[in-house]
Amino acid sequence: MTAPQGLAATAAEQDSRGTNDMTRSYYRPIAQTDPCRPEGARTLAGGWAWFDRAEHLTREGSSLVAADDIPADILERLTAPRAAMAGLEFSAPCLMGILNVTPDSFSDGGKFIAPDAALAQAQAMADAGAHMIDVGGESTRPGALPVAEADEIARTAPVIAAIRGHSDLPISIDTRKTAVAQAAIGAGANLINDVSGFTFDPALAPYCAEAGLPVCVMHAQGDPQTMQHAPRYDDVTLDVYDFLEARIDALVAEGVARAQIIVDPGIGFGKTQAHNLTLLSRLSIFHGLGCPILLGASRKKFIGTIGGTPDAADRMPGSVAVALAGIAQGVQIIRAHDVDATRAAIALWRAATSGLA
């Protein structure tokens, strides 16, 4: 996509492949959940995982260091409990239920576009244990075309209002556009989830700052129409980290509090299968940004490829496996289609790793 001027230009100038500072240090905590925790181990982001070592990375290589050898400012970001926001509290994993009110989403396009079907699905996800419902009216599957603002508002605002009329469950609006966000907030939404990382519409970040809204900033290389056309990175983990860090800095400069920002590495958005797997194996590095992490991998193509499930509707087991791998690295929010199965899996995983039901 072509970045507009203003706040969005900052990200465009950064380039999705990173700053290429070969000497800059990054620290990826080696997350553990074993009940036998050594003395002096640090709690990861105030949550359920701990670490006593980290991978020290530069763009030239990596080495293993003790937690005590991590610089104090970075160690503080790695360990500080994440502040509650938009009705979410991060001492335990949170579930964001996906509600696509679109005709063309890759997994469930058309199923919930009717308002009564959307409301029923939102209620079913709430009953299954969702902590937040994420409503989207523009498909971001590979190759998807943009949707006019008026159409996106017509799809999302009435559904959000209907949900809010029946429940006080937190709602996020999945949009890149200020007008859509304003209509959603007016209808009762609580959080803005922008897959462009606030690079698409230069008015959106100032609006969020002025309204005091929490946000989720995601990494994507390219836009939905082009993002899977041979994406490339110098180092996908560090490039995504640099992008998210730059977007956080830009949002904070606009007046959005860091404690109101969630980060999402954007699995499947301008990434090959190898890129996705690299990011999944190194998710804990993003705790260094000092924000809650959202993982949105549910039913995506690589899950079908690896799991042998070409039909997206059959990818629940693989999606749950990826969610648990993320939670093992301290990821605080899982964005999921299959809320009930994911909730049950998380409950069993936590019981099995802690010894407590």
C-alpha positions as CSV (number, residue, x, y, z in Angstrom):
1,M,0.0,0.0,0.0
2,T,1.1,3.6,-0.5
3,A,1.6,5.2,2.9
4,P,-0.1,8.6,3.3
5,Q,1.9,11.5,4.7
6,G,2.2,12.3,8.4
7,L,2.3,9.5,11.0
8,A,2.2,6.8,8.4
9,A,5.2,8.1,6.5
10,T,7.4,7.3,9.5
11,A,6.7,3.6,9.0
12,A,7.1,3.8,5.3
13,E,10.5,5.4,5.7
14,Q,11.5,2.6,8.1
15,D,10.9,-0.1,5.5
16,S,9.5,-3.4,6.4
17,R,12.9,-5.0,6.2
18,G,14.2,-3.1,9.2
19,T,16.9,-0.5,10.0
20,N,19.8,-2.9,9.3
21,D,21.8,-1.7,12.3
22,M,24.2,-4.6,12.5
23,T,25.4,-3.8,16.1
24,R,22.1,-3.2,17.8
25,S,21.3,-5.7,20.6
26,Y,18.0,-7.5,21.1
27,Y,17.1,-9.9,23.9
28,R,14.8,-12.9,23.5
29,P,13.8,-14.4,26.9
30,I,13.9,-18.2,26.9
31,A,10.4,-18.7,28.3
32,Q,9.7,-21.6,30.7
33,T,6.6,-22.8,32.5
34,D,8.2,-25.7,34.4
35,P,7.0,-25.8,38.1
36,C,10.6,-26.3,39.2
37,R,11.6,-22.6,38.9
38,P,15.2,-21.7,39.9
39,E,15.9,-19.0,42.5
40,G,16.4,-15.7,40.9
41,A,14.3,-16.5,37.8
42,R,12.3,-13.5,36.4
43,T,8.6,-13.6,35.7
44,L,7.9,-12.8,32.1
45,A,5.6,-9.8,31.6
46,G,3.9,-10.4,35.0
47,G,2.3,-13.6,33.6
48,W,2.6,-17.4,33.9
49,A,6.0,-17.9,32.3
50,W,9.5,-17.3,33.7
51,F,13.0,-17.0,32.4
52,D,16.6,-17.0,33.7
53,R,18.3,-16.8,30.4
54,A,17.9,-15.0,27.1
55,E,19.2,-15.1,23.6
56,H,21.2,-12.0,22.9
57,L,20.9,-11.2,19.2
58,T,22.4,-8.8,16.7
59,R,22.1,-8.9,13.0
60,E,25.5,-10.6,12.9
61,G,24.7,-13.5,15.3
62,S,23.5,-14.6,18.7
63,S,24.6,-15.9,22.1
64,L,23.1,-17.1,25.3
65,V,23.2,-14.7,28.3
66,A,21.9,-14.8,31.9
67,A,18.9,-12.7,32.7
68,D,21.0,-10.7,35.1
69,D,23.1,-9.6,32.1
70,I,20.2,-8.0,30.2
71,P,20.4,-4.2,30.4
72,A,18.1,-2.8,33.1
73,D,15.8,-0.9,30.9
74,I,15.1,-3.9,28.6
75,L,14.8,-6.3,31.6
76,E,12.2,-3.9,33.1
77,R,10.1,-4.1,29.9
78,L,10.5,-7.9,29.8
79,T,9.3,-8.4,33.3
80,A,6.8,-5.6,34.1
81,P,3.2,-6.7,34.4
82,R,1.1,-5.5,31.6
83,A,-1.6,-3.0,32.6
84,A,-5.3,-4.0,32.0
85,M,-6.9,-2.3,29.0
86,A,-10.3,-2.4,27.3
87,G,-11.7,-4.8,29.9
88,L,-8.8,-7.3,29.4
89,E,-6.5,-8.4,32.2
90,F,-3.2,-10.1,31.3
91,S,-2.2,-12.3,34.3
92,A,-3.8,-15.2,32.4
93,P,-4.3,-15.8,28.6
94,C,-7.1,-13.9,26.9
95,L,-9.2,-15.1,24.0
96,M,-10.3,-12.8,21.2
97,G,-13.2,-14.3,19.2
98,I,-13.2,-13.6,15.5
99,L,-16.4,-12.2,14.0
100,N,-16.1,-11.6,10.3
101,V,-19.1,-9.8,8.9
102,T,-17.8,-10.1,5.4
103,P,-18.8,-12.1,2.3
104,D,-15.2,-13.1,1.4
105,S,-13.1,-13.9,4.5
106,F,-10.9,-16.9,3.8
107,S,-12.4,-19.1,6.5
108,D,-16.0,-18.1,7.1
109,G,-16.8,-15.5,4.6
110,G,-20.6,-15.0,4.3
111,K,-21.6,-17.1,7.3
112,F,-22.1,-14.1,9.7
113,I,-22.8,-11.2,7.4
114,A,-26.5,-11.2,8.3
115,P,-27.0,-9.2,11.6
116,D,-28.9,-11.9,13.3
117,A,-26.3,-14.6,12.4
118,A,-23.5,-12.2,13.6
119,L,-25.2,-11.6,16.9
120,A,-25.8,-15.3,17.5
121,Q,-22.2,-16.1,16.7
122,A,-21.0,-13.3,19.1
123,Q,-23.2,-14.7,21.8
124,A,-21.9,-18.2,21.2
125,M,-18.3,-17.1,21.5
126,A,-19.1,-15.2,24.6
127,D,-20.7,-18.2,26.1
128,A,-17.7,-20.3,25.1
129,G,-15.3,-18.1,27.0
130,A,-14.2,-15.3,24.7
131,H,-12.9,-12.2,26.6
132,M,-13.4,-9.9,23.6
133,I,-15.1,-10.1,20.2
134,D,-13.1,-8.7,17.2
135,V,-15.5,-7.5,14.5
136,G,-14.2,-7.0,11.0
137,G,-16.0,-5.8,7.9
138,E,-13.2,-5.9,5.4
139,S,-11.5,-9.1,4.5
140,T,-7.7,-9.1,4.8
141,R,-7.1,-12.5,3.2
142,P,-4.4,-12.5,0.5
143,G,-5.7,-10.9,-2.7
144,A,-8.7,-9.2,-1.0
145,L,-9.8,-5.9,-2.5
146,P,-10.4,-2.8,-0.4
147,V,-13.9,-2.1,0.8
148,A,-15.6,1.3,0.7
149,E,-15.9,3.0,4.1
150,A,-19.7,3.2,3.9
151,D,-19.9,-0.5,3.2
152,E,-17.6,-1.4,6.0
153,I,-19.5,0.8,8.4
154,A,-22.8,-0.7,7.3
155,R,-21.5,-4.2,8.0
156,T,-19.9,-3.5,11.4
157,A,-21.6,-0.7,13.3
158,P,-25.1,-2.3,13.5
159,V,-23.6,-5.6,14.6
160,I,-21.5,-3.9,17.3
161,A,-24.5,-2.0,18.5
162,A,-26.5,-5.3,18.7
163,I,-23.8,-7.0,20.7
164,R,-23.5,-4.1,23.0
165,G,-27.3,-4.2,23.5
166,H,-27.0,-7.7,24.8
167,S,-23.6,-7.8,26.6
168,D,-20.9,-5.7,28.2
169,L,-18.2,-8.0,26.7
170,P,-15.3,-5.9,25.3
171,I,-15.4,-5.4,21.5
172,S,-12.6,-4.5,19.1
173,I,-13.1,-3.1,15.6
174,D,-10.7,-4.6,13.0
175,T,-10.2,-1.7,10.6
176,R,-7.7,0.6,9.0
177,K,-10.0,3.5,8.6
178,T,-10.9,6.4,10.9
179,A,-14.5,6.7,9.8
180,V,-15.1,3.0,10.4
181,A,-13.4,3.3,13.8
182,Q,-15.5,6.3,14.8
183,A,-18.7,4.6,13.9
184,A,-17.7,1.4,15.8
185,I,-16.8,3.3,18.9
186,G,-20.1,5.2,18.7
187,A,-21.8,1.8,18.5
188,G,-20.0,0.5,21.6
189,A,-16.6,-0.8,20.6
190,N,-13.7,-0.5,23.0
191,L,-10.5,-1.0,21.0
192,I,-9.1,-0.3,17.5
193,N,-7.3,-3.2,15.9
194,D,-5.4,-2.0,12.8
195,V,-3.8,-4.6,10.5
196,S,-1.8,-1.9,8.8
197,G,0.0,-0.8,11.9
198,F,-1.6,2.6,11.7
199,T,0.1,3.3,8.3
200,F,-3.0,3.3,6.1
201,D,-5.0,6.3,7.4
202,P,-3.0,9.1,8.9
203,A,-6.0,10.4,10.9
204,L,-6.6,7.2,12.8
205,A,-3.8,7.4,15.4
206,P,-4.6,11.1,16.3
207,Y,-8.3,10.0,16.7
208,C,-7.3,7.2,19.0
209,A,-5.1,9.5,21.0
210,E,-7.7,12.2,21.4
211,A,-10.4,9.7,22.3
212,G,-8.1,7.8,24.8
213,L,-8.6,4.5,23.0
214,P,-6.5,1.3,23.4
215,V,-5.1,0.0,20.1
216,C,-3.6,-3.1,18.6
217,V,-0.8,-2.4,16.1
218,M,0.1,-5.2,13.7
219,H,3.0,-5.7,11.3
220,A,2.2,-6.4,7.6
221,Q,4.5,-6.2,4.6
222,G,2.3,-4.8,1.7
223,D,-1.5,-4.7,1.7
224,P,-3.9,-7.7,1.3
225,Q,-3.8,-7.4,-2.5
226,T,0.0,-7.7,-2.7
227,M,1.3,-9.0,0.6
228,Q,2.0,-12.6,-0.5
229,H,3.8,-11.6,-3.7
230,A,7.3,-12.9,-2.7
231,P,7.7,-11.2,0.7
232,R,11.3,-10.9,1.8
233,Y,13.2,-9.8,4.9
234,D,16.8,-9.4,6.0
235,D,15.9,-11.0,9.3
236,V,12.1,-11.5,9.8
237,T,12.2,-11.5,13.6
238,L,14.3,-8.4,13.9
239,D,12.7,-6.6,11.0
240,V,9.2,-7.1,12.5
241,Y,10.5,-6.1,15.9
242,D,11.9,-2.8,14.5
243,F,8.7,-2.1,12.7
244,L,6.5,-2.6,15.7
245,E,8.9,-0.5,17.9
246,A,8.8,2.3,15.4
247,R,5.0,2.2,15.3
248,I,4.8,2.2,19.1
249,D,7.1,5.3,19.2
250,A,4.9,7.0,16.5
251,L,1.7,6.2,18.4
252,V,3.2,7.4,21.7
253,A,4.3,10.6,20.0
254,E,0.7,11.2,18.9
255,G,-0.5,10.8,22.5
256,V,-1.4,7.1,22.7
257,A,-0.1,5.7,26.0
258,R,2.3,2.8,25.7
259,A,0.1,1.0,28.3
260,Q,-2.7,1.2,25.9
261,I,-0.9,-0.5,23.0
262,I,-1.1,-4.2,22.0
263,V,1.4,-5.6,19.4
264,D,0.8,-8.3,16.8
265,P,3.6,-9.7,14.7
266,G,1.1,-10.3,11.8
267,I,1.4,-14.0,11.1
268,G,0.5,-14.6,7.5
269,F,0.6,-10.9,6.5
270,G,3.4,-10.6,4.0
271,K,5.1,-13.7,5.2
272,T,6.0,-17.1,3.8
273,Q,5.5,-20.3,5.7
274,A,9.2,-20.1,6.8
275,H,8.8,-16.6,8.0
276,N,5.7,-17.6,10.0
277,L,7.5,-20.5,11.6
278,T,10.5,-18.4,12.5
279,L,8.3,-15.8,14.2
280,L,6.3,-18.4,16.0
281,S,9.5,-20.0,17.4
282,R,10.8,-16.6,18.6
283,L,7.6,-14.8,19.8
284,S,9.0,-14.1,23.3
285,I,11.3,-11.5,21.8
286,F,8.3,-9.2,21.4
287,H,7.9,-8.9,25.2
288,G,10.9,-6.5,24.9
289,L,8.5,-3.9,23.5
290,G,6.8,-3.7,26.9
291,C,3.3,-4.3,25.5
292,P,0.9,-7.3,25.5
293,I,1.3,-9.6,22.5
294,L,-1.6,-10.8,20.3
295,L,-1.2,-13.9,18.2
296,G,-3.5,-14.3,15.3
297,A,-2.8,-17.5,13.4
298,S,-6.1,-19.2,13.5
299,R,-6.9,-21.4,10.5
300,K,-4.2,-19.8,8.3
301,K,-2.8,-21.5,5.3
302,F,0.5,-22.7,6.8
303,I,-1.6,-24.6,9.4
304,G,-3.4,-26.4,6.6
305,T,-0.2,-27.1,4.7
306,I,1.7,-28.5,7.7
307,G,-1.3,-30.3,9.2
308,G,-2.7,-31.7,6.0
309,T,-6.0,-29.9,6.3
310,P,-6.6,-27.9,3.0
311,D,-10.1,-26.9,4.1
312,A,-9.9,-24.0,6.5
313,A,-12.8,-25.3,8.5
314,D,-10.8,-28.4,9.4
315,R,-7.9,-26.5,10.9
316,M,-9.1,-26.2,14.5
317,P,-6.6,-28.8,16.0
318,G,-3.7,-27.1,14.2
319,S,-4.8,-23.7,15.3
320,V,-5.1,-24.8,18.9
321,A,-1.6,-26.3,18.7
322,V,-0.1,-23.0,17.5
323,A,-2.1,-21.1,20.2
324,L,-0.6,-23.2,22.9
325,A,2.9,-22.8,21.5
326,G,2.4,-19.0,21.7
327,I,1.0,-19.2,25.3
328,A,4.1,-21.2,26.3
329,Q,6.1,-18.1,25.3
330,G,3.9,-15.8,27.4
331,V,1.6,-14.5,24.6
332,Q,-1.3,-12.8,26.3
333,I,-4.0,-12.7,23.7
334,I,-5.0,-15.4,21.2
335,R,-7.3,-14.4,18.3
336,A,-9.3,-17.5,17.4
337,H,-12.2,-18.7,15.3
338,D,-12.8,-21.8,17.5
339,V,-13.2,-20.2,20.9
340,D,-14.6,-23.2,22.8
341,A,-11.9,-25.6,21.7
342,T,-9.2,-23.0,22.3
343,R,-10.5,-22.2,25.8
344,A,-10.6,-25.9,26.7
345,A,-7.1,-26.5,25.4
346,I,-5.7,-23.5,27.4
347,A,-7.4,-24.7,30.6
348,L,-5.9,-28.2,30.2
349,W,-2.5,-26.9,29.2
350,R,-2.4,-24.6,32.3
351,A,-3.6,-27.5,34.5
352,A,-1.0,-29.9,33.1
353,T,1.9,-27.4,33.4
354,S,1.0,-26.1,36.8
355,G,-0.4,-29.3,38.4
356,L,-3.5,-27.3,39.4
357,A,-7.0,-27.5,37.9
